[in-house]
Amino acid sequence: MPAPTSPRATTDAAVTAWDPHHLPDQTGRTVVVTGGSAGIGYFIAEQLAGAGAHVVIAARDADRAAAAQAAIAAQHPAAVTSVLPLDLASLDSVRRAADALADLERVDALVLNAAVMVLRTAGAATADGFDPVMGTGHLGNAALVAHALPVLARTPGARVVGTTSGLVRRFHPAIGDLATASRPLPSARPLTVGRRYVLSKAVHEAYFAELDRHLRATGSSTLALLSHPGVAIGSRSPLRPGVLDPRRADRGVEPLWGLVGAGKDAGAWSAVRAAADPHVESGQYWGPAGRITGLPVLGAGDPRYRDPALGRRVREETEELVGVRLP
Ligand SMILES: NC(=O)c1ccc[n+]([C@@H]2O[C@H](COP(=O)([O-])OP(=O)(O)OC[C@H]3O[C@@H](n4cnc5c(N)ncnc54)[C@H](O)[C@@H]3O)[C@@H](O)[C@H]2O)c1
């Protein structure tokens, strides 16, 4: 297949039948989903638990996590779920969560879904003084990976699934010094926050490319994959009319969301596929319609972010900021 030069990606046509109704049996597998109590993360948790996986909902708010568990149980009475307290905006909390993961018999997949997209307060910061967008979506998740890799290594073929956004390919921001890019923003203007969000996802892509190289170079059996949900806005889609995100209060305008994107349940598919499909390979990049193969380098995300020198720098700067190195 000729390598396209434009950042537009194509998808693997063979995957169209793969959806929550066609998941391989997940019985015996354990999957951790960050931000699993709401949004797309809730549906990732619901779909995997419905297919038999033990799903660990990693979330900040115990009540919301309990509501998610109840909603999943209502949909799938045999579902097995548990809750892991995790605040990605606190490196202390991330370390404690990773310590708790070590008590699990196995972890087959760690799905890094949680991120912050919208902020209304200028100067808002994580517990460690980082911009919440970069601090949560990239630094918190990367710290969790670094802490959790030894646990994942105990389960052969375990996966780490990062979450990026199609906006990266559209805007492909340059990645400068990460310490500067992790400082709280002086302005909460939507454009400023939006730019930081896209940058955080680009950084995450570069980090994941490096993670994949690191895992292969160290002979690990753990896989590193990226997924992006497409545009996923409503709390349900026609495909799963009975399933609702327990948190969302926008159900009244639900039909309108269908005009601008898929439901968040459909947005979950790419991560679910990356977590559950026995045939995925490390370095792959999954989108809402299947594996994205139209980009030249290893079928992964935006090739600009797979440059090894960039990945090494992003990894080193990330490790410096979060204080934990990839093992
Ligand atoms: N919705 C879309 O159209 C879209 C498009 C591209 C990428 N994404 C990505 O998909 C993922 C999920 O998006 P979504 O639309 O469900 O977002 P959302 O805002 O509805 O949900 C985000 C989740 O992250 C959790 N979270 C936020 N801060 C946290 C913290 N400090 N600690 C622990 N959990 C925290 C929230 O509680 C929530 O469960 C994100 O990574 C997002 O960037 C979404």
PDBQT file of the ligand as one rigid body, heavy atoms in Angstrom, charges set to zero:
ROOT
HETATM    1  N1  LIG A 401     -15.310  12.903  23.453  1.00  0.00    +0.000 N 
HETATM    2  C1  LIG A 401     -14.604  13.075  22.357  1.00  0.00    +0.000 C 
HETATM    3  O1  LIG A 401     -15.151  13.412  21.298  1.00  0.00    +0.000 OA
HETATM    4  C2  LIG A 401     -13.122  12.836  22.366  1.00  0.00    +0.000 A 
HETATM    5  C3  LIG A 401     -12.399  13.073  21.184  1.00  0.00    +0.000 A 
HETATM    6  C4  LIG A 401     -11.020  12.802  21.183  1.00  0.00    +0.000 A 
HETATM    7  C5  LIG A 401     -10.414  12.305  22.320  1.00  0.00    +0.000 A 
HETATM    8  N2  LIG A 401     -11.135  12.117  23.452  1.00  0.00    +0.000 N 
HETATM    9  C6  LIG A 401     -10.444  11.576  24.635  1.00  0.00    +0.000 C 
HETATM   10  O2  LIG A 401     -11.189  10.468  25.146  1.00  0.00    +0.000 OA
HETATM   11  C7  LIG A 401     -11.037  10.390  26.563  1.00  0.00    +0.000 C 
HETATM   12  C8  LIG A 401     -12.399  10.406  27.242  1.00  0.00    +0.000 C 
HETATM   13  O3  LIG A 401     -13.090  11.563  26.835  1.00  0.00    +0.000 OA
HETATM   14  P1  LIG A 401     -14.579  11.878  27.328  1.00  0.00    +0.000 P 
HETATM   15  O4  LIG A 401     -15.251  12.585  26.215  1.00  0.00    +0.000 OA
HETATM   16  O5  LIG A 401     -15.204  10.680  27.915  1.00  0.00    +0.000 OA
HETATM   17  O6  LIG A 401     -14.276  12.943  28.487  1.00  0.00    +0.000 OA
HETATM   18  P2  LIG A 401     -15.116  13.221  29.828  1.00  0.00    +0.000 P 
HETATM   19  O7  LIG A 401     -14.713  14.573  30.275  1.00  0.00    +0.000 OA
HETATM   20  O8  LIG A 401     -16.568  12.926  29.627  1.00  0.00    +0.000 OA
HETATM   21  O9  LIG A 401     -14.543  12.138  30.820  1.00  0.00    +0.000 OA
HETATM   22  C9  LIG A 401     -13.217  12.235  31.280  1.00  0.00    +0.000 C 
HETATM   23  C10 LIG A 401     -13.005  11.199  32.356  1.00  0.00    +0.000 C 
HETATM   24  O10 LIG A 401     -11.736  11.452  32.955  1.00  0.00    +0.000 OA
HETATM   25  C11 LIG A 401     -11.915  11.520  34.349  1.00  0.00    +0.000 C 
HETATM   26  N3  LIG A 401     -10.921  12.391  34.966  1.00  0.00    +0.000 N 
HETATM   27  C12 LIG A 401     -10.703  13.704  34.736  1.00  0.00    +0.000 A 
HETATM   28  N4  LIG A 401      -9.757  14.174  35.568  1.00  0.00    +0.000 NA
HETATM   29  C13 LIG A 401      -9.348  13.117  36.317  1.00  0.00    +0.000 A 
HETATM   30  C14 LIG A 401      -8.406  12.968  37.354  1.00  0.00    +0.000 A 
HETATM   31  N5  LIG A 401      -7.694  13.992  37.817  1.00  0.00    +0.000 N 
HETATM   32  N6  LIG A 401      -8.246  11.743  37.913  1.00  0.00    +0.000 NA
HETATM   33  C15 LIG A 401      -8.967  10.692  37.485  1.00  0.00    +0.000 A 
HETATM   34  N7  LIG A 401      -9.897  10.775  36.506  1.00  0.00    +0.000 NA
HETATM   35  C16 LIG A 401     -10.079  11.989  35.945  1.00  0.00    +0.000 A 
HETATM   36  C17 LIG A 401     -13.319  12.067  34.541  1.00  0.00    +0.000 C 
HETATM   37  O11 LIG A 401     -13.794  11.796  35.824  1.00  0.00    +0.000 OA
HETATM   38  C18 LIG A 401     -14.054  11.299  33.464  1.00  0.00    +0.000 C 
HETATM   39  O12 LIG A 401     -14.359   9.995  33.917  1.00  0.00    +0.000 OA
HETATM   40  C19 LIG A 401     -10.144  11.560  26.945  1.00  0.00    +0.000 C 
HETATM   41  O13 LIG A 401      -8.811  11.139  26.980  1.00  0.00    +0.000 OA
HETATM   42  C20 LIG A 401     -10.353  12.529  25.792  1.00  0.00    +0.000 C 
HETATM   43  O14 LIG A 401      -9.278  13.420  25.662  1.00  0.00    +0.000 OA
HETATM   44  C21 LIG A 401     -12.466  12.373  23.500  1.00  0.00    +0.000 A 
ENDROOT
TORSDOF 0
